[in-house]
Amino acid sequence: MLLRDLVHEQTGTFFEDDRTDLMLDKLAPLARARECASLLDYYFLLKYEPEGKGEWERVMDALSVQETYFWREMDQIRALVDILVPAWFAKHTAPLRIWSAACATGEEPFTIAMVLQEAGWFDRAPIEIIGSDASGSALEKARRGVFRERSFRSLPAELKTKYFQSVPQGWCIDPKMLVRVRFHRANLVAPAEIAPFSTAPFIFCRNVFIYFSAEAIRRVLASFHKGMPAEGHLFVAAAESLLKLTSDFELREIGDAFAYVRKVES
């Protein structure tokens, strides 16, 4: 199917035959809004028309999965804060960058910021946290820092009280935490867009590869490998094994968690 293949090429997301109708349901309103007579016309707009470039931002918003929450898969974040960050600053004085790729509405990078704050790292060392996503609407929500109850299903109650304030729209994160994360729009399968962030020694890219084809995952991993320093750490979700997809990273156990470590080139 032409439209499905184009979406895969541009976003990495691949819809199997039994999920193609879901993709079409999400894109049909966009096609109608552009007064396209059919989805085939919408395909031609996206692929060939000058205004197609801007239209891809709306496609990204329509296809984005914004289901996430605070304190998700915490073993990896604990390993980062308790083991890897101390090891980093034992060898470096330069600022440490942590990149949360495909961060959706921001719960993951804010969780990292809260754990670093609890451990006192922001008072001791320069740390930069970047959150990126292909969806502009998701990033707008992240920058506002206002969250609904569903985002707090795993966050300890005392931390919710400490770092959030009730507002009419939900719960607003402490401004001191809000400024700890900088958000940028970036499409993971566009090397030029992620190049400024892929030099981070610690990358979280969790719960996104489950929507990608193997070919798209390899493209993203190649970009990560190109930018990351030797011994850089890549965290993916527990259900996302990369062992059959790349030889550029090796799986290592760190504390109670696992990470893919960029191999040192010989």
Secondary structure per residue as TSV (DSSP state, phi and psi in degrees):
chain	resnum	aa	ss	phi	psi
A	1	M	-	360.0	127.9
A	2	L	H	-60.8	-48.0
A	3	L	H	-66.2	-41.4
A	4	R	H	-61.5	-43.4
A	5	D	H	-66.5	-35.6
A	6	L	H	-68.1	-42.3
A	7	V	H	-60.2	-42.9
A	8	H	H	-61.6	-45.2
A	9	E	H	-62.0	-40.7
A	10	Q	H	-88.0	-24.3
A	11	T	H	-120.9	-17.6
A	12	G	-	87.6	-21.1
A	13	T	B	-74.0	130.0
A	14	F	-	-120.4	127.4
A	15	F	-	-101.8	114.9
A	16	E	-	-63.2	167.3
A	17	D	G	-55.3	-37.1
A	18	D	G	-80.1	-1.2
A	19	R	G	-120.1	4.5
A	20	T	H	-62.3	-37.4
A	21	D	H	-60.8	-34.5
A	22	L	H	-62.4	-44.4
A	23	M	H	-61.0	-44.8
A	24	L	H	-63.9	-38.2
A	25	D	H	-63.3	-34.5
A	26	K	H	-75.8	-31.6
A	27	L	H	-92.6	-21.6
A	28	A	H	-57.3	-43.5
A	29	P	H	-61.7	-33.0
A	30	L	H	-68.0	-40.8
A	31	A	H	-63.4	-41.6
A	32	R	H	-65.0	-39.3
A	33	A	H	-63.5	-29.1
A	34	R	T	-91.9	8.5
A	35	E	T	59.4	36.4
A	36	C	-	-81.4	136.1
A	37	A	S	-71.8	-22.7
A	38	S	S	-155.5	169.1
A	39	L	H	-69.1	-24.6
A	40	L	H	-66.1	-39.9
A	41	D	H	-62.5	-37.5
A	42	Y	H	-66.1	-38.2
A	43	Y	H	-57.3	-47.9
A	44	F	H	-64.1	-35.4
A	45	L	H	-62.9	-47.2
A	46	L	H	-65.0	-36.9
A	47	K	H	-87.4	-34.4
A	48	Y	H	-120.7	-25.0
A	49	E	S	-82.0	146.7
A	50	P	T	-57.9	-36.2
A	51	E	T	-76.3	-4.9
A	52	G	H	-62.4	-32.3
A	53	K	H	-60.0	-46.6
A	54	G	H	-68.9	-30.2
A	55	E	H	-65.6	-27.6
A	56	W	H	-62.3	-27.6
A	57	E	H	-63.5	-38.6
A	58	R	H	-70.6	-35.2
A	59	V	H	-62.9	-44.8
A	60	M	H	-59.1	-42.5
A	61	D	H	-63.6	-42.1
A	62	A	H	-66.2	-35.4
A	63	L	H	-92.4	-10.1
A	64	S	-	-66.9	144.8
A	65	V	-	-105.9	111.1
A	66	Q	-	-106.0	25.2
A	67	E	-	-88.5	103.1
A	68	T	-	-152.9	175.2
A	69	Y	-	-161.8	163.8
A	70	F	T	-71.5	151.2
A	71	W	T	64.8	39.9
A	72	R	-	-93.9	131.2
A	73	E	S	47.2	64.4
A	74	M	H	-75.0	-18.4
A	75	D	H	-56.9	-38.7
A	76	Q	H	-69.6	-41.1
A	77	I	H	-68.9	-36.1
A	78	R	H	-63.4	-42.1
A	79	A	H	-61.8	-40.6
A	80	L	I	-59.6	-53.3
A	81	V	I	-74.2	-40.0
A	82	D	I	-85.5	-27.1
A	83	I	I	-117.8	-52.8
A	84	L	I	-76.9	-40.3
A	85	V	H	-64.5	-46.6
A	86	P	H	-58.5	-40.6
A	87	A	H	-64.4	-37.5
A	88	W	H	-61.8	-51.1
A	89	F	H	-76.4	-10.8
A	90	A	H	-72.0	-19.3
A	91	K	H	-115.8	-17.6
A	92	H	-	-129.6	151.4
A	93	T	-	-113.1	-12.9
A	94	A	S	-68.5	155.6
A	95	P	-	-58.5	143.4
A	96	L	E	-96.0	129.9
A	97	R	E	-107.3	132.1
A	98	I	E	-120.3	125.8
A	99	W	E	-113.6	122.0
A	100	S	E	-99.1	96.7
A	101	A	T	-81.5	145.2
A	102	A	T	54.5	54.5
A	103	C	-	-82.9	-3.2
A	104	A	T	53.7	-123.3
A	105	T	T	-91.2	10.4
A	106	G	S	100.3	0.2
A	107	E	H	-61.5	-37.8
A	108	E	H	-65.4	-54.4
A	109	P	H	-63.6	-32.4
A	110	F	H	-69.0	-34.0
A	111	T	H	-62.3	-45.3
A	112	I	H	-58.7	-43.3
A	113	A	H	-63.2	-42.1
A	114	M	H	-64.6	-41.4
A	115	V	H	-67.1	-39.8
A	116	L	H	-63.3	-39.4
A	117	Q	H	-64.2	-44.5
A	118	E	H	-61.5	-32.7
A	119	A	T	-84.9	-3.1
A	120	G	T	79.7	15.3
A	121	W	G	-71.7	-31.7
A	122	F	G	-67.9	-20.8
A	123	D	G	-85.9	-11.0
A	124	R	T	-113.7	-23.1
A	125	A	S	-153.5	155.2
A	126	P	-	-81.5	117.3
A	127	I	E	-131.1	133.4
A	128	E	E	-118.1	129.0
A	129	I	E	-114.3	126.5
A	130	I	E	-113.6	134.8
A	131	G	E	-118.7	133.1
A	132	S	E	-134.3	154.8
A	133	D	E	-158.7	158.1
A	134	A	S	-82.0	-15.5
A	135	S	-	-94.5	116.7
A	136	G	H	-65.9	-36.0
A	137	S	H	-66.9	-37.3
A	138	A	H	-63.7	-41.8
A	139	L	H	-67.4	-33.7
A	140	E	H	-60.4	-42.3
A	141	K	H	-64.8	-41.4
A	142	A	H	-61.8	-43.5
A	143	R	H	-67.3	-30.4
A	144	R	H	-70.8	-34.3
A	145	G	T	72.3	27.3
A	146	V	E	-112.5	128.4
A	147	F	E	-129.1	149.1
A	148	R	-	-87.0	170.9
A	149	E	G	-58.9	-32.6
A	150	R	G	-62.3	-20.9
A	151	S	G	-77.0	-10.3
A	152	F	G	-108.8	18.6
A	153	R	S	-62.1	-25.7
A	154	S	S	-119.0	-7.8
A	155	L	S	-72.4	127.6
A	156	P	-	-54.9	140.1
A	157	A	H	-58.4	-37.7
A	158	E	H	-67.3	-29.3
A	159	L	H	-78.7	-32.7
A	160	K	H	-61.9	-42.5
A	161	T	H	-66.1	-37.2
A	162	K	H	-74.1	-38.3
A	163	Y	H	-111.4	-0.3
A	164	F	E	-134.6	149.5
A	165	Q	E	-124.5	137.3
A	166	S	E	-69.1	132.4
A	167	V	E	-133.9	165.1
A	168	P	T	-55.5	-31.7
A	169	Q	T	-87.4	-6.2
A	170	G	E	149.2	-123.2
A	171	W	E	-130.8	126.5
A	172	C	E	-100.9	131.4
A	173	I	E	-72.4	148.8
A	174	D	-	-52.8	129.8
A	175	P	H	-53.5	-30.3
A	176	K	H	-66.6	-30.0
A	177	M	H	-82.0	-35.0
A	178	L	H	-58.2	-39.6
A	179	V	T	-80.5	-7.0
A	180	R	T	-74.6	-17.5
A	181	V	E	-119.8	131.8
A	182	R	E	-107.2	131.2
A	183	F	E	-108.4	140.2
A	184	H	E	-140.5	148.3
A	185	R	E	-85.0	129.9
A	186	A	-	-157.5	132.3
A	187	N	-	-91.8	122.2
A	188	L	T	-60.2	-28.2
A	189	V	T	-92.5	9.6
A	190	A	-	-108.6	97.4
A	191	P	H	-52.7	-39.3
A	192	A	H	-66.0	-30.6
A	193	E	H	-76.2	-33.0
A	194	I	H	-96.3	-8.4
A	195	A	T	-55.2	-39.9
A	196	P	T	-64.7	-19.2
A	197	F	T	-108.3	-20.0
A	198	S	T	-74.6	-3.2
A	199	T	T	-79.9	-2.6
A	200	A	-	-64.3	137.9
A	201	P	S	-74.3	-15.3
A	202	F	E	-131.5	116.9
A	203	I	E	-122.3	128.4
A	204	F	E	-104.9	120.3
A	205	C	-	-136.2	75.7
A	206	R	-	-110.7	141.3
A	207	N	S	61.1	33.9
A	208	V	S	-121.3	-36.0
A	209	F	G	-65.2	-19.1
A	210	I	G	-64.6	-18.3
A	211	Y	G	-98.7	-6.5
A	212	F	B	-97.9	155.4
A	213	S	-	-77.1	163.3
A	214	A	H	-59.5	-39.4
A	215	E	H	-64.0	-41.1
A	216	A	H	-68.1	-38.2
A	217	I	H	-61.6	-43.3
A	218	R	H	-61.4	-38.0
A	219	R	H	-62.4	-44.5
A	220	V	H	-66.5	-43.9
A	221	L	H	-61.9	-36.3
A	222	A	H	-63.6	-39.1
A	223	S	H	-67.6	-41.8
A	224	F	H	-60.2	-48.2
A	225	H	H	-60.6	-39.0
A	226	K	H	-64.1	-37.1
A	227	G	H	-91.5	-33.1
A	228	M	S	-69.4	147.3
A	229	P	-	-72.4	162.1
A	230	A	T	-56.4	141.4
A	231	E	T	68.0	16.0
A	232	G	-	-65.5	149.8
A	233	H	E	-111.6	131.1
A	234	L	E	-116.1	123.7
A	235	F	E	-105.8	123.9
A	236	V	-	-119.6	169.5
A	237	A	-	-68.6	158.9
A	238	A	T	-59.5	-29.9
A	239	A	T	-85.8	2.0
A	240	E	-	-112.6	87.6
A	241	S	-	-83.2	135.1
A	242	L	-	-108.2	3.4
A	243	L	T	-60.9	-32.0
A	244	K	T	-94.6	3.3
A	245	L	T	-111.6	-18.5
A	246	T	-	-151.6	148.4
A	247	S	S	-112.6	6.6
A	248	D	S	-86.1	-13.3
A	249	F	E	-129.4	147.4
A	250	E	E	-120.2	143.6
A	251	L	E	-81.1	128.4
A	252	R	E	-130.9	148.5
A	253	E	E	-90.7	129.2
A	254	I	E	-129.7	107.0
A	255	G	T	61.6	-125.0
A	256	D	T	-98.0	16.0
A	257	A	E	-128.7	174.0
A	258	F	E	-126.1	147.0
A	259	A	E	-143.9	155.5
A	260	Y	E	-96.3	122.7
A	261	V	E	-106.2	129.7
A	262	R	E	-63.3	126.1
A	263	K	-	-70.3	144.6
A	264	V	-	-75.6	126.8
A	265	E	-	-72.4	132.4
A	266	S	-	-86.9	360.0
